[in-house]
Amino acid sequence: MGGWRRFLVPAFLVAQILVIHFAISGESAPSPPSSRYFPAAFGPWKVFRQDPIDAETAKELKADLLVSQSYLDPPTRSFASLLVAWYQSQRDGARQPHSPKVCLPGAGWTPRIADEVTVDTAAGAITVNRYVVDQGQQRAVVLYWYQNSRRVIAGEWAANLCSG
C-alpha cells in the first residue's frame, strides 16, 4: 500500500507542470486595431499630415503597427502629434514597452517634468504619464501609457510585469 504513495507527489508535480504549460502557451492575441480608432478630427483638432516613421525608429520599436499623425487646431494654430506603437504580443520578451524616458533624451531632448496625471476619456478616467521635455526652442508635453486587454497602466515596471 505504501509503494503507490511515493508516486503521488511526482505525479502531482508533473500534472501541475503540464497544466501550467498548456495554460501559458494558449495566448489569444488580439486583432490589430482598426484605422477608425485614429480619428481624422476630434473637437477643433484636424489631421493635417501623416508623419512617416524612419526605418531606424521602426526597427528600434519592433512594433507590429505604427501610426504617427499630426493634428492642428486652426483657431489657436497649435499642433499635437499622435504616435501609437501596437504590439500583437509581448510574450517572446523581445518586444517590451518602449519608454519615452529612454528614447527622447537619447534624441537630444532634455527632461523637465516627469509625473502622472489623470485624463478623462469616453471610457472613464485613466492615469497616464506626463513627460515634459525641451530641445532648443521647442517644448513638448508627452502623454503616454501602456495598455493591455484588461487595463491602462502608467508605470513602466508595472507594464512589464503585466504585459501578458
C-alpha positions in Angstrom: 0.0 0.0 0.0 2.8 2.5 0.8 4.5 1.9 -2.6 1.9 3.8 -4.7 2.0 6.8 -2.3 5.6 7.7 -3.2 4.5 8.2 -6.8 1.7 10.7 -5.9 4.0 13.7 -5.3 5.9 13.3 -8.5 2.7 12.6 -10.5 1.1 15.7 -8.9 4.1 17.9 -9.8 4.1 16.6 -13.4 0.4 17.3 -13.7 0.9 20.9 -12.4 3.7 21.5 -14.9 1.6 20.2 -17.8 -1.4 22.3 -16.8 0.7 25.5 -16.4 2.5 24.8 -19.8 -0.8 24.4 -21.7 -2.4 27.4 -19.9 0.5 29.7 -20.7 1.0 28.6 -24.3 -2.6 29.3 -25.3 -2.2 33.0 -25.9 -5.1 34.6 -27.6 -3.6 37.6 -29.4 -6.0 40.5 -30.2 -6.7 41.6 -33.7 -4.8 44.7 -34.9 -6.7 48.0 -34.2 -8.8 49.4 -37.0 -8.0 52.7 -38.5 -11.3 54.0 -37.2 -9.6 54.3 -33.8 -7.3 57.0 -35.1 -9.8 59.9 -35.8 -9.3 62.4 -38.6 -10.7 65.0 -36.3 -11.7 65.5 -32.7 -13.3 68.7 -31.5 -11.5 71.5 -33.4 -8.4 69.4 -33.9 -8.0 68.0 -37.5 -5.3 65.7 -39.0 -3.1 67.8 -41.2 -0.5 65.2 -42.0 0.6 61.6 -41.7 4.1 61.5 -40.2 6.4 58.9 -41.7 8.4 56.8 -39.2 12.0 56.3 -40.3 13.3 52.8 -40.7 15.8 53.1 -37.7 13.0 54.1 -35.3 10.6 51.4 -36.6 13.4 48.8 -36.1 14.1 50.0 -32.6 10.4 49.9 -31.6 9.8 46.5 -33.1 6.0 47.2 -33.2 3.5 45.3 -35.3 1.7 48.6 -36.2 2.9 52.1 -36.0 0.6 55.1 -36.5 2.0 58.6 -36.5 0.0 61.7 -37.5 -0.2 65.3 -36.5 -3.3 67.3 -35.7 -3.8 71.1 -36.0 -6.2 73.3 -34.0 -6.8 76.1 -36.6 -8.1 78.8 -34.2 -5.0 78.6 -31.9 -2.5 77.4 -34.6 -1.4 74.7 -32.1 -0.5 71.3 -33.1 -0.3 67.9 -31.5 1.3 64.6 -32.6 -0.1 61.1 -32.1 2.2 58.1 -32.1 0.8 54.7 -31.5 3.1 51.6 -31.2 0.9 48.5 -31.2 2.3 45.0 -30.4 0.4 41.8 -31.3 2.2 40.0 -28.5 4.9 40.6 -26.0 5.3 37.0 -24.9 8.7 36.5 -26.6 10.3 39.1 -24.3 12.0 40.9 -27.2 9.2 43.4 -27.7 8.6 45.3 -24.5 7.1 48.7 -23.8 9.4 51.4 -25.1 9.5 54.4 -22.7 9.9 57.9 -24.0 12.0 58.5 -20.9 14.7 56.4 -22.7 14.4 57.4 -26.3 13.7 61.2 -26.0 16.9 62.1 -24.0 18.8 59.9 -26.4 17.5 62.0 -29.3 18.6 65.3 -27.6 15.5 66.2 -25.6 16.0 67.5 -22.0 13.5 66.2 -19.4 11.9 68.9 -17.3 8.9 67.2 -15.6 8.1 63.5 -15.2 4.9 62.8 -13.3 1.4 61.2 -13.7 -1.8 62.9 -14.5 -5.5 61.8 -14.7 -7.1 62.2 -18.1 -10.9 61.9 -18.7 -11.8 59.7 -21.6 -15.1 58.4 -23.0 -14.4 55.1 -21.2 -13.7 56.9 -17.9 -10.7 58.5 -16.2 -7.2 56.9 -16.7 -3.9 57.7 -15.1 -1.1 58.4 -17.7 2.5 59.5 -17.6 3.2 63.2 -18.4 6.7 63.9 -19.6 7.7 67.5 -20.4 10.8 67.9 -22.5 12.6 70.6 -24.5 15.2 70.9 -27.1 16.4 74.3 -28.0 13.3 76.5 -28.6 11.0 73.5 -28.9 8.9 72.2 -25.9 6.8 69.1 -25.9 4.4 67.6 -23.5 4.3 63.8 -23.9 1.4 61.8 -22.5 1.9 58.1 -22.7 0.7 54.9 -21.2 0.7 51.2 -21.7 -2.5 49.2 -22.3 -3.4 45.6 -22.5 -6.7 43.9 -23.0 -7.7 44.4 -19.3 -6.4 47.8 -18.3 -4.4 51.0 -18.8 -1.0 51.1 -17.0 1.0 54.2 -16.4 4.2 52.8 -14.9 7.0 51.2 -17.0 7.7 48.5 -14.4 4.1 47.6 -13.9 3.6 47.4 -17.7 6.5 45.0 -18.0 5.0 42.8 -15.2 1.5 42.9 -16.6 2.3 42.6 -20.4 0.7 39.3 -20.7 
